[in-house]
Amino acid sequence: QVQLQESGPGLVKPSETLSLTCTVSGGSVSSGSYYWSWIRQPPGKGLEWIGYIYYSGSTNYNPSLKSRVTISVDTSRAQFSLKLSSVTAADTAVYYCARDRTRSGYSSGWYDYWGQGTLVTVSS
Amino acid sequence: EIVMTQSPATLSVSPGERATLSCRASQSVSSNLAWYQQKPGQAPRLLIYGASTRATGIPARFSGSGSGTEFTLTISSLQSEDFAVYYCQQYNNWPITFGQGTRLEIK
């Protein structure tokens, strides 16, 4: 059974960098069959796609966040990570990691496995 | 980016009745649409992809239809565990975008 687990600080100061890691078990981040994404949800609001990474290191980011986002993968540790720089209160959200399947070599775009989410609050 | 609009914002339905949720895209997304269910404190759960294909383990009472810009999620006979928030999501164009959600509540 595939499991994804987010980890990282729950409190980040304004202007600093938010860093989260997603650990994957029961499925391989080094498999070419999947893409690995970050999605966030501000409290009481809807979902926002942040970006994805492929095992090869190829990435795609939401243009609204692109200047501040870096997603990386560590296949040896079965992990992928998110860094979001220069955070403000607007970045307070539950952050989810999620998996989508490859379709004809590309991201399918729909997410069949999610982590349980981790709340990150931006506050001084 | 493509804007996804869901209606209604809140839907009140009695157990055993049918629920119909709508999702509209600001431009055509072909059949590249997914539906998710989210319960309080939980991650979204994939219900439907390809506009009408049920994900693994999803009961047959959930069905999706539509293409282009208009989509519908139908729950044929509501069970107590179906009361939740439902999101549509398009994956035809980057960035992927989600609707704002429809809250399905017990009448």
Chai-1 contact restraints between the chains, C-beta under 6 A:
chainA,res_idxA,chainB,res_idxB,connection_type,confidence,min_distance_angstrom,max_distance_angstrom,comment,restraint_id
A,G46,B,F98,contact,1.0,0.0,6.0,A-B,restraint_1
A,G46,B,Q100,contact,1.0,0.0,6.0,A-B,restraint_2
A,G46,B,G101,contact,1.0,0.0,6.0,A-B,restraint_3
A,L47,B,F98,contact,1.0,0.0,6.0,A-B,restraint_4
A,W49,B,P95,contact,1.0,0.0,6.0,A-B,restraint_5
A,W49,B,I96,contact,1.0,0.0,6.0,A-B,restraint_6
A,N62,B,P95,contact,1.0,0.0,6.0,A-B,restraint_7
A,Y96,B,A43,contact,1.0,0.0,6.0,A-B,restraint_8
A,G109,B,Y91,contact,1.0,0.0,6.0,A-B,restraint_9
A,G109,B,I96,contact,1.0,0.0,6.0,A-B,restraint_10
A,W110,B,A34,contact,1.0,0.0,6.0,A-B,restraint_11
A,W110,B,Y49,contact,1.0,0.0,6.0,A-B,restraint_12
A,W110,B,Y91,contact,1.0,0.0,6.0,A-B,restraint_13
A,D112,B,L46,contact,1.0,0.0,6.0,A-B,restraint_14
A,W114,B,A43,contact,1.0,0.0,6.0,A-B,restraint_15
A,Q116,B,A43,contact,1.0,0.0,6.0,A-B,restraint_16
A,G117,B,A43,contact,1.0,0.0,6.0,A-B,restraint_17
